[in-house]
Amino acid sequence: MANVKIQALCSFGGHDAGRDGKLVAMGKGDVQEVSKDFAKDVIQAGHAIEYKKKKVKHGASNDSNS
């Protein structure tokens, strides 16, 4: 089964049945890879969101000295 990265909105812990019951413990802001089923459960409960890495535009400059 595929894994998903999630980011915690609060502290929580639980066993990830999709990864042989591995214990997952997260604090607010933590990012971790978990099974899709575990991710679905904690996202639905409001404890986490799916983590999507922000894409950086190459070639754009935010340098105020130019």
Steps between C-alpha positions, in 0.01 A plus 500: 500500500626848417604743769403866539674788677291683756559807716362503855266782604521390865673233709368146456612139487370168382582168338522497119339169403606554139863478611477194726373698800800733515450768764464851361551790742487854367511851641355814342682577173673159471507338155507123470429229244211270594265256325209635295248352746667661804525832315131486407401436862706779659412751225130419542538546877654844444839408648706533179506617140662342196849644462585634158846639446487856372644537153763770458502694175848506355625823348279722714690732730377650822827684555418861589859607426464461121 
